[in-house]
């Protein structure tokens, strides 16, 4: 019953996305800074971030919110991809990762095979690396 009411209320509204998630994390960090330091500007900025996030979630103007999120992802996308790659490299103990010197494509090869010739799938360049 309550679930249906929430679904009915959110019908036609934008909802959540990556930009909102970023705003909420930034809010939490600024609020924590306010609690630790007592500097009021952190409180007011964090409060503004909550209101902006709620406005975006409840907005009926879906194309504008999608455009805002796309702009955010264009700016933050490379950093997000870099962090995900670093997490993958840390977790993957069976492979070594290299960047192609020609095109910059990330390449993965098995560990412990000695000196091998790596061929890039994107541009076809070959180079030698220790695995």
WOMOTA-V703792 format. One record per pair of residues at least 24 apart in sequence whose ideal C-beta (glycine too) atoms are under 7 Angstrom apart, sorted by sequence separation. I is the first residue (numbers start at 0). J is the second residue. D is the distance in Angstrom with one decimal. If there is no record, write none. Layout:
i=I j=J d=D
i=I j=J d=D
This chain:
i=100 j=124 d=7.0
i=99 j=124 d=5.9
i=22 j=48 d=5.1
i=100 j=126 d=6.0
i=22 j=51 d=6.1
i=23 j=52 d=5.7
i=22 j=52 d=4.4
i=97 j=128 d=5.5
i=19 j=52 d=5.1
i=95 j=130 d=5.3
i=19 j=55 d=5.6
i=19 j=56 d=6.1
i=15 j=56 d=6.0
i=13 j=55 d=6.2
i=14 j=56 d=6.2
i=13 j=56 d=6.4
i=12 j=57 d=5.4
i=13 j=58 d=4.7
i=12 j=58 d=6.5
i=12 j=59 d=6.1
i=11 j=59 d=5.8
i=13 j=61 d=5.2
i=18 j=67 d=6.1
i=18 j=68 d=4.7
i=21 j=71 d=7.0
i=13 j=64 d=4.3
i=17 j=68 d=6.1
i=16 j=68 d=4.5
i=18 j=71 d=4.3
i=17 j=71 d=6.5
i=17 j=72 d=6.1
